[in-house]
């Protein structure tokens, strides 16, 4: 179990460092504020796929509380292990963003600890000004669909060896949809890590980025369980 938790910690650390680092480090280095939504979405998706191929055989390659809850709800893992998995994922995400924060502060004389670390939000905190209801629905539906994709790609009847690729591509597509609405999440570990370093407003809206996608994940897991009976 210790090895599995270590992998979930390391995989989520990698996901946060690479996914958010692409937009916050590579974009400014290339002369722009960001790389744009397509590049950021691909960075997150490729990070999921690479980590899945490298480490997924140890822990299942969740790197996301949404996936963990969905897999547990589907009866594919012991539910008692779900909470340790989620704790490891949140801790890995926070450390990944802490490292990124210090890297951003090291840009010579211009370096300074950033005030925010790409937090998720709704209303005024949404990149497109989307409402709380729109953000909640986005996170819930995309959480449901992502878990259905994960469960479908990892069933014994699926083509062997393609699950990490399917998960990575699916997560990239999710980011393309959710970036303008919530700044891209469907991962409470990612949202929590960003909120820790982004002030009171991000922390005050964090509840939505746990409740909505986890409801979607639970519904997907239960739907999968009943469909396979």
Secondary structure, 3 states (H helix, E strand, C coil): CHHHHHHHHHHHHHHHHHHHHHHHHHHHHCCCCCCCHHHHHHHHHHHHHHHHHHHHHHHCCCCCHHHHHHHHHCCCCCCHHHHHHHHHHHHHHHHHHHHHHHHHCCCHHHCCCCCCCCCCCCHHHCCCCCCHHHHHHHHHHHHHHHHHHHHHHCCCCCCCCCHHHHHHHHHHHHHHHHHHHHCCCCCHHHHHHHHHCCCHHHHHCHHHHHHHHHHHHHHHHHHHHHHHC
